[in-house]
């Protein structure tokens, strides 16, 4: 068995009002790939910020050892000198510098005392780029690269420093499938050369391909460790979420009532092509206590349809919307909210929340009339609502005054949901509500959906994940080329039925 390279012992990290890590222990051997998994808020990134020196040794309890020598990392520079390189999901390159300058920033080789040896910079950069499979000139300006290529530059930068330990925190989020495969293969090759790796990812299939061991964190604590053949998907997922996998889709029985919501003859013009529609004459209804699924392939018109219903984009004048039997005139989101409709959009970072505002402000964003009088906001009342929904949805944050952009993706999604729960909600439209969030946050959203329909609300759910769609929805309608091509009851539909309707096969 390989020698232990790194040990983090009894790590406890506290923030105001919360304990992010509690007595966590991990170790890493030479030439090993250790995967650390857990839902958002489990403490993975916090643990790695301690290892990187971003949180100095005076800010936490516990000890770090490399080859049994105690380390005191006061800053990332000290951690780097110990042979540790961090690669984060959110990269911050210097966009107006070349690839070579980015890779050797702060460590530019020189000729003599003052002159930069640019030949060496670009030669060594070329070698580093080859290692990550990036076919770009070392002299290329980083601003001209795609997000995925910028991520590969960050990985090349880490390799150019000859690290003993590489830590990758969600490194494939911006990579294509081929780039991801290249990265995983690269990590396996580095392992053969004795370089150790800590790999953090929500994409468990990547973990299973490369990890020698898996450590599971939940709520800031180490709950399990698995080696080799012990690494089994169902067991790891259950450890992450703290419940049995069969409870993943908690769809209870709900008595479905009469019609709650109906749209008639919706047509939506194509956003880019003149004289073409992306949705054509679509009509459907949702009953009280029902979850209606919208299935279909990308480009079928699902998101455009719900955005038009909510008043975000234009639709034909003949279209009609009825809520509880009464026609609702909706030409903008304010009118949709007044009618009791909420929309959780597919792109939460773009139009789901305001990242520079705090948690409580984002929760009250669609319900200002509830917390204001004479156009003046009652901040105490705003805090009360925010605290209530934060507890209800288990939003994990240090304080309600924290900026929303500081939260994990799953917790950001919970805040957006809380915003709609605070309104007089009758119909909730969910457009890919679990995309890009961890398993624990997904289950919380499923639980919430169940609570809402129990209370008589109706839900429209768009999902590209067929298991999710079929498990959570009472009825599914399928769109293809802007038309409804199939409608199925939950207990009378299969994957094949959905795909056949989606492809018009």
N, C-alpha and C positions, 0 to 999 in steps of 0.2 A: 504494500500500500504506500502511496506517495506521502511525502512529508507534509505536515500542516504548514501552510504558508501564512495564513491570516486567521486571527481569532478576534471576534468581537464578543466581549463577555459582560453579561448583566447590564446591557445598555438600557437606560431609562431616560426619556426625554419629555420634559414638561413644557407646555405652553400655558398662558393665562387661561384658566378655566378648564383645561383638559390635559390628560396624559397621553401623548402620542405613541410612546413606546414604553413598555413595562417589562424590565428584566429580560430583554431579548438576547439570545445567544446564537451566533452562527460561526462556522469555521469553513475555511477554503483551503483545499490541498493544491499542491503544485500540479499544473497540467490538467486541472479539473474545470468543468463547467457546472457551476451551481446556479440553479434557477430559484429565484425567490418570487413566490406568487401570493396573491391575496386580492381581495376586492379593493376598490378605491377607498382610501382612508384607513387601510390596514396598517400603514406605517412604513411601507417599502421605501418610498422616496426619502422620507425623513431619516431612515437608517443609512441610506446611501449618502445623504448630505453630511451626516456625521463622519462617515468614512472619508469623504472628499475634503473635509476641513471647512466646508461651508458653515457648519455649526462647530465652533471651536471647542476644544476639550473642556473648557471651563463652563460650557453651557449644558452639559449633560452628565449623567452618572454612568459609571462603568469604565471599562478599559479596552484598548485596542492593542493587539500584539502582532508583529510581523517577525516570523522566525523566532518567536518567544521573546522578542525585545519589545518592551512597552513603548508605544508611540503617543506623542502629544501633538496632534495636528491643530495648529493655530489658524491655518488658512489653507486654501486649495494649493498654493505653491508648495507648502510643506508636504502635503499629501502626494503631490506629483513627484517631489524629490524622493519619496519613499517607493516610487514605482507604480503608483496608482493613477490610472487615467479614466475619467468619467465621460460618458457619451449620453447626453440627455435627449429626450424626445423633442423638447423645445430648444432648438439650436439658435445661437445668436452670432452668426459670422459677421465679419466686417465686409459689408456688401461691396464697397468700392475699392477693395484691395484684390489682388490676384489670388488664385488658389495657393500658389507658393508662399505668398506673404501671410496668408491666413494660417497655413500649416506650421510655419516657423516663427510666427509672431512671438516676440519676446525671447526667441532663441536663434536669431539669425546668425548663420556662420559668417565669419569675417576673414578678410585678408589683412594681416597685420593687426593694427589696433583699431582702426576706424572704418575701413572700407568693407561693405557687405560683399560677400562672395556670391554674387547672383548665379553664377554657373552652378555652384554647388547647391544652392537653394532649389533651382529648377530641376537639376538632375535627381536630387533626392526626392523632390515632390513627384516626379514622374514615376519613380520606383514605388512610392507610397500609393499613388493612384492605381498602379497596376495591381497591387495587392487587393484592392477593393473592387476591381473590375470597372473602373471609371475611365472612359476613353475621352479625356479632355486635356487641352493644353494647360500646363502649369501656369501659363501666363494669362489664362482666361480670367476675366473679372467675375467674381462670385455672384454679383447681382444678376448676371446673365444666365445663371443656372436655375433649373427647376428645384423645388423644395426637396425632392428625393435625391438629387445630385448634391445639394448642399449637405444633406445628411451624410452622404458617402464621403464628402470632404472632411466632415467632422471625425468620421471613423479613421480616415487616412491620417489625419492630424495626430490622433491618439497613437496609431501604430508607428508613426515616424519618431516617437519619443522613446521607443523600445521599452514599453512598460512590462512589469511583472504581473500586474493585475489590470484587467480591463473591466469596467462596470458599464453595462448598457441598460439604460432605463427606457423601455418602450422604443427601441431603435428602429423598428420597421413600420411605424405608424404612417410615415410619408413615402415608403418604398413600394415599388411595384412588386408583383409576385416573383418575377425573374430576379429583381434586385434583392429581394428577401432571400431567395434560394442561394444566391451568390454569397450573401452575408453569412448565412448559416454554415455554408461550406467553408468559408474563410475562418470562422471561429473553430471549426473542427480541425483545420490545418494548423491554426495557432496553438491549439491544445497539444498537437503532436510535438510542437517545438517547446513545450513546457510552460507556455503562457496560460495563466489562470483567468477565468472569466466568471463574473457574476451577471446573470441575465435576468432581467425583469420584463415580463410581458403578460398582457391579458390574453394573448393568442396562444392558447395552451398547446395547439398542434405544433407550434415552433418549439416550445419547451420540450415536448416529448421526443422531438427529432434529435436534440443535441445535448440534453441535460444528463449528467452523471448522477446528480442528486437534486432533489426538490425540497425546499423548505417553505412551509405554508405559514403565513402570518394572518392573524385575524384580530381586529380591534387592538392592535399594538402589541400583541403577544405571539410568541412562537407556539403553534398548536401541533405541528407534526413535521417529521422529516422522512423522506423516502429515498431509497437507493435502487438503481437498476430496475429489476422486474417488479419492484414494489410500486413503481410509478404508474398508477392506474387512473385513468381519467375520472371515473365516477367517484372514487375515494377522495381524490384531490379536490374536486369540485364541492363535494359535501363538506370537506374540512374548511374550504374557503367561505362557504355561505352559512355554515353552522346548522344545516338541515339536510334531510335525506333528499336525494335527487328526484325522487318521484313527487316531491313537493315543489319542484322547480316552477311548474305552471299551476298555481293554486286556484283553479277555476271551480268555484262552487256552483251549486244549483241555484238559479234565480228565476223567480216567476216573471216571465216576460208579459208585459201589459200591452195596452193599445198603442196606436201610433203616436209618437212623440215629435218626430222631425221628418220633413219630406222636402225633397228638391225635385223640381220638374223642368225638363227640357233645357238643361245646361249645355251651352256651347261656349268654348273658350278659344279665342284666336291664338294661333301659334306665335310665340314671342319673337321669333326671328324670321319666319318665312311669310311673306305677304300672300294674302288670299288663301291661307291654309289654316285649318283648325287643329288644335291638339286634343280637344275634347269635343265630341259631336253628340248633341241631343241626349244627354244622360239624365235619367230620372231614377230615384231610389228613395227608400224610407228607412227610418230607424225607429224601433219600438222602445217603450220604457223598459229599462232593465236589460237591454240588449247590447251586445258588442258586435258590431258589424265590421267585418274585415274587407279591406280593399286590396285585392291581389293584382298582380300583373308584373310585366317586365319593366326595366328602366325605359323611360320614354313613352310609356303607355298613356300618360296623362293623369296619373293619380294625384300627384302633388299639385299640379295645375288646377285640377278640379276643386280640391279642398281650399286652396288659396283663393280661388274665385268665389267660393261660397262665403269665405270669411271677409271678402271685400278687399283683398290685397291686390288682386289683378282683375282686369276687365272681363266681363262675360256679356252674352247677348241680352238684349232688353226683354226678350220674351221669357227668360228664365224666372222661376218663382221659388220662394222658400217659405215653408210653413213650420211654425213652432207651436206645438200643442193646438193645432188646428187653425191658428191665426197666421195670416200672411205677414211675413217680416220683410220690410224693405231694407236691404243691406247694400250699401255702396262703399262702405269703409269699415275697418276693424272696430271703431267705436260703436257703430250701430250693431255689429255682430255681438259685441260684448253685452250691450243693452238687451239684446234678444236672448241672452243666456247661452251663447256659444263661445267656446274657448278653443284655441288652436295652438298646439305644441308643434312648432315647425321642425322640419327636417334639419335645418342648419341653425342650431341654437346659438352658435357663436356669432352668426351674421345677423339674425333678427329675432332671437329668443330672449335675450337679456341685454343689459347694459353693464359691461364688465367693469367700468370705472365707478359704478355705484355700489353701495354695500348691499349685504344680503337683505336686510329689512326693507330697504328702498325698492329692490327688485321684486320682493314678494307683494308689496302694496301697489306696484306700478299700474295695474289694471283696475284698482279699486280705490282710487284717491278720494272719491266721494264718501267712502266709509270712514275715513280718518281725517277729514277736513271740514271746516266750517268757515263760511265767508272767504273761501280760497286760501285759508291758513291751515297748514297741516298740524294735526295733533300728534307730536312725535311720540308721546307716551303711548297713545293708542296704537300707533304704527308698530312700536316695539312689542306691545302685547300680542297683536296679530302675528307678527313675525315669530315670536317665541312659541306661540301655539302651533303654527304649522311646521316650524323647525323640529319641534318635539314629535309631532305626528308623523313626519316623513323621515325622522332620524337623519337630519341634515348635519353632517359632521364638519364643524368649524370651531375655531377658537372662540370667536365672538360674532355677534350679529352685525357688528360694525366693520367686519372684514370685507374687503373688496371681493366681489363675486369672482373676478378673474383669478383669485388666489386659490379657489377650490378645485378639487378634482372634477373630472367630467361627469361622473355619476352624481356628485353633490350639486353641481351646476344644474343638471337636469331635474333634480328634486326641487330646487328653488323655482325653476320655471313652472313645474307642476303646482307648487304651492301658490304661485301667482294666480293660476286659474281656479284653484280651490277656493280662494278668497272671494271670487266673484260669485254672482248668483247663477251658478253653472247648471245648465240643463243638458247641454250636449257638449261633449269634449271630443275634439278631433286630435288624434295622435299620429303624427307623420314620422315613422321610423323612431319610435320613442326609446328604443334600447340600443340603437346603433352607437358604437364607440364607448359603451360603459361596461363596467364589470358585472359579474354574475350576481353579486349581492344587491347592487342597485337595480338590476333587472327584476329580481324577485320582489323588491319593494314596490316597483312600479306595477307589477302584476297584482300584488296585494291591494294596492290603491284602486286599480281598475275594478277589482271585485267589490270593494267597499262602495264605489260610486254607483255601480249598477244595482247593488242591494238597496240603495237609497232611491232608486227609480230614475237615475240619469241614463242617458244613452251615450254610447261611445262608438266613434268611427276610428278604426285602427288601420293604418297603412304599415305593412311590414314586408320586407323582402325575404325574411326568414320563414320558410313554410312551416317548420315545426311550431314556431311561435304563433303564426297566424291560425293554424288549425287547432292548436291547443286552447287558445284564449277566445276565439270568436264563436258566436252562436250561429252566425250565417256569414258567408263570404260571397261577394260579387267580384268578378274578375274583369279588368279592363285590358283591351288590346287595341292599339291604334285609335284610342279615343272613344271606343265604343264598349258597352257592356257585352261581354261574350259568354258569360256564364254566371249562374247564381246557384249556390249550394248550401244546404243545411249541414251543420257541424258533424252530425252522426251519419251523414250520407255522402261524404266526400273523401277523396284520396289525393295524394300528391300528384298522381297522374292526371286526375281530373282538372286540377288547378293549372298544371303545366300545359295540358291540351288546350284549355280555354285561353291561356295567356299567349300561346303561339298560334292560335286559330288553326291547330292541326286537325 
